[in-house]
Amino acid sequence: MLGVMKVEDVEGTEEYLYAFSGTVGGRATLPGFVPPIFDLTAPEGYFRQREAEISAMPPGEARKAASAELQAWIFDQYRVSNARGETLSIREVFARRGLVPPGGTGDCAAPKLLQYAYSHGLTPISMGEFWYGASPASEVREQGRFYPSCTGKCGPLLSFMLEGLDVDPNPLDREFTTDAEPRILHEDADILVVSKPAGMLAVPGRTRAVSLLDWLRARYGEVHSCHRLDMDTSGVMVFARNLPAKVELERQFAAREVTKTYRARLVAGDRPFGHAPRGTIALPLALDYYDRPRQMVDREHGKLAVTEYEVLSQLPDGEIDIRFTPRTGRTHQLRVHAAHAAGLGRPIKGDRLYGSPDGGRLWLHAESLTIHHPVSGKSLTFRD
């Protein structure tokens, strides 16, 4: 990732700072870019010397303890400040949250830019990080597109370093609000089928926002959830009105006996859409541990996710309307399959997590759901 920051000096003169994440060709410093918070690459430095000593040790507890001691030493050398003039080591920043910093914390572009600005009497005005280069094999990255900082390494660190600055709310933390009311598509003694509006939680979350399940229970009494939709996604959902119906519907979802289709709009790309009008995407997905809640392609430890797609139309501006039929139910499956270079390479419009934050709401809608009625066994298809 490359980062750029607009700053202002004490006289009000504006200038720009530039940084890169990690190292380039094994180098932590390059002309024109701010230096690292702490340079581990110096060949005569303690880190390189101690690293060589540990590498020469035989495998075992002593080597493991020495490695952990060196890692703790590293995090004590990285000292960062905030706009209030407070300075802590990276280890102290994470300890305030009861956490241990992951390896590589402090080497990303954003903390480098902030630390340089504070240490040189500059006031940060605005900042952004964008991807440069080929898309990696696992993450969703497109050259030239801006991305938020990761939550695992930079989340706690930037929360401290931004203290004392007047900053905009984090768009990834914003709570969607919706004036749309859920619509009942079908009801009987055993099930409720509902159209969930975008911006409404399907089930209660960490906030006090009213979820669809809350809304239904206030009107129908006993209601049980059987599956979920992301808050940003709209469309058809089924709920059980008694425990036997809940058990049977959950069994159908687990056995993949339920068929769902989704409508989506993909953003316009820089290159022509080079995929067949119909096809299947099969990519193994796993949680990106250092950047929750994002998912990533993990060919070693991921679980296979399979999605069938059908292109419905291509709009004059290059955006694409598409239908997805997921054959598995992995977290963010459709969003990653759309955005990843090994999938369609086009994020869904409005997807804040996977590269298209400027399209308003997420353009993903659950348009149909086919189940067997939990009591009669009759096949039922509901559309929205």
Beta strands, then each sheet from edge to edge (+ up, - down):
strand 1: 2-8
strand 2: 14-20
strand 3: 79-81
strand 4: 87-89
strand 5: 123-130
strand 6: 183-187
strand 7: 191-196
strand 8: 224-225
strand 9: 234-240
strand 10: 259-266
strand 11: 278-287
strand 12: 295-297
strand 13: 303-314
strand 14: 320-326
strand 15: 364-372
strand 16: 379-383
sheet 1: 2+ 1- 5+
sheet 2: 3+ 4-
sheet 3: 6+ 7- 9+ 8-
sheet 4: 6+ 7- 9+ 15+ 10- 14+ 13- 11+ 12-
sheet 5: 6+ 7- 9+ 15+ 16-
end
